[in-house]
Amino acid sequence: MKPKKAGDLTGEICTRCCVGRLAAKRGREYFRHKEELVIIENVPAWVCNKCGERYHRSEVFKRMREIAAAKSLITKHVRVPVARYQSSDEAA
């Protein structure tokens, strides 16, 4: 078995569910910037195989913030319907 690189979380136990193991993957992130929601694709993360919690290096998070702020990096726009949750049995 190859030794892990410093900072590699592959195989570590998830700190959210305390059951799953983390695996390096790339995926889609929904990132809020000011009043907008930006979808960023192909983002590297470690993902729990049980609960799906995602972990990012600080450099990745900073880059997502830069991408979300840079209008020139937006490659397409999509329309997303928005609804408000309502229930009569909801506690205030």
C-alpha positions as CSV (number, residue, x, y, z in Angstrom):
1,M,0.0,0.0,0.0
2,K,1.3,3.4,-1.0
3,P,1.9,5.9,1.8
4,K,-0.6,8.8,1.8
5,K,0.5,12.4,1.0
6,A,0.4,15.0,3.7
7,G,-3.1,16.4,3.9
8,D,-4.7,13.4,2.1
9,L,-7.9,12.4,3.8
10,T,-8.6,9.3,1.8
11,G,-9.7,6.5,4.1
12,E,-10.2,8.7,7.1
13,I,-13.4,8.3,9.2
14,C,-16.0,11.0,8.5
15,T,-16.3,13.4,11.4
16,R,-20.0,14.0,10.7
17,C,-21.4,10.5,10.8
18,C,-18.4,8.8,12.5
19,V,-19.1,5.7,10.4
20,G,-18.2,6.3,6.7
21,R,-14.8,6.6,5.1
22,L,-13.6,9.4,2.9
23,A,-12.7,9.0,-0.8
24,A,-11.3,11.6,-3.2
25,K,-13.8,12.5,-5.8
26,R,-14.8,15.4,-8.1
27,G,-18.3,16.8,-8.2
28,R,-20.7,19.7,-8.4
29,E,-20.9,22.3,-5.6
30,Y,-23.6,24.8,-5.0
31,F,-21.8,27.9,-3.8
32,R,-23.5,31.0,-2.5
33,H,-21.9,34.3,-3.4
34,K,-23.7,37.5,-2.2
35,E,-27.3,37.1,-3.4
36,E,-26.5,34.5,-6.0
37,L,-26.2,30.7,-6.2
38,V,-23.3,29.6,-8.4
39,I,-23.0,25.9,-9.5
40,I,-19.3,25.0,-9.8
41,E,-18.5,21.7,-11.6
42,N,-15.5,19.3,-11.3
43,V,-14.6,20.4,-7.8
44,P,-12.2,18.2,-5.9
45,A,-13.4,17.0,-2.5
46,W,-13.2,14.1,-0.1
47,V,-16.7,12.5,0.2
48,C,-18.0,10.2,2.9
49,N,-19.3,6.9,1.5
50,K,-22.1,6.8,4.0
51,C,-23.5,10.2,4.6
52,G,-22.2,12.1,1.6
53,E,-20.5,14.9,3.7
54,R,-17.9,16.7,1.6
55,Y,-14.6,18.0,2.8
56,H,-12.5,20.6,0.8
57,R,-8.9,21.9,1.2
58,S,-8.8,25.6,2.1
59,E,-7.3,26.3,-1.3
60,V,-10.2,24.7,-3.1
61,F,-12.7,26.7,-1.0
62,K,-10.8,29.9,-1.8
63,R,-10.8,29.1,-5.5
64,M,-14.6,28.4,-5.5
65,R,-15.0,31.8,-3.9
66,E,-12.9,33.4,-6.7
67,I,-14.8,31.5,-9.4
68,A,-18.2,32.5,-8.0
69,A,-17.1,36.2,-7.9
70,A,-15.7,36.3,-11.4
71,K,-18.5,36.9,-13.9
72,S,-16.1,36.0,-16.8
73,L,-15.8,32.4,-15.5
74,I,-19.6,31.7,-15.6
75,T,-20.1,29.4,-18.6
76,K,-23.9,29.1,-18.7
77,H,-27.0,30.2,-16.8
78,V,-29.9,27.9,-15.7
79,R,-33.3,28.7,-14.4
80,V,-34.1,27.2,-11.0
81,P,-37.6,27.2,-9.5
82,V,-37.8,28.3,-5.9
83,A,-40.5,27.3,-3.4
84,R,-41.1,28.3,0.2
85,Y,-41.8,25.5,2.8
86,Q,-45.2,25.9,4.5
87,S,-46.8,23.6,7.0
88,S,-49.7,24.0,9.4
89,D,-48.1,21.7,12.0
90,E,-44.8,23.7,12.0
91,A,-43.4,24.9,15.3
92,A,-42.7,28.6,15.3
